Amino acid sequence: EEEAFLVSLYQFMKERRTPIERIPHLGFKQINLWKIYKAVEKLGAYELVTGRRLWKNVYDELGGSPGSTSAATCTRRHYER
């Protein structure tokens, strides 16, 4: 399931002419694209997470550093890209 998701994601991004050339980092850790997708899905999808301001929860789910002040914003931006 994870591999199929990643293949589909890379294909989608390539077709819209914004290919994923390198995996983004959050803090000093590389983002697991599957984990961030599943974390957002678990909380009710993008619109709900954004509307309820749950991006910090997504960041925490990814194992982020608790002291980061811009964690929610950075997590949302990476997901949107």
N, C-alpha and C positions, 0 to 999 in steps of 0.2 A: 504494500500500500504506500509506504514512504517513497520507495523508488519510483513508482508510477506517478506520484504527486510531483516529485522533483523533475522528472522527464517532462511532464505536462507543463509545469511552471516555466522551465527553461525554454520550451517550445513557444509558449504564449508570449514570453518576454521578447524572444527573438522575432516573432511575427509582428509585434507592435514596434519593432525597431528600437527597443531598449534592452538589449541582451544583458544578462547577468555576467559580467566579466570577472568579478571577484565577489566573494561572499562578504557582506558587510560585517562590521564589528560593533559591538556594544560594550563600551568600556574597553577592556583588553581581551575580550573573548569573542571569537567568531560566532555569529548567530547561526543556530541550527534552524534553517528555514522551515523544516517540517514541524519542529517544536513550537515555533512562533505561530504557525498556521493553526496547529491543534489547540494551543492555548487560547487564541482568539475565538476559535470555533466553540470551545468549551464554555466560554463566557457569553456566547450568544451571537457571534459574528461582529464584523467591523462596525456597523451602525450602532449596535447596542453598546459595544465597548467604548466607542467614542461618545455616544450620548450620555452614558453613565459614568464617564471619566474613569474607566477601569484599566487604562494603559499601564499604570504602576503595578497593578496586579499581574498583568502579562509579563512585565519586566521581572517581577519577583519569581514568577513561574519559570522563567528562563535561568534563574539562579544568579540574578544580578546583585551588585553590591548595594547594601541597604543605605549607604550614605550618599548616593548619587542624587543630586537635586534636579537634574534635567532628564532623569530616567524615563519618565512617562512620555515626554515630548520626543525624545530620541527614538524610543521604541516605536511610537506611532509613525514617525517619519520613515523609519526603515521598513515598516510593514507596508506603508503606502507606496513606496518605491517598488 
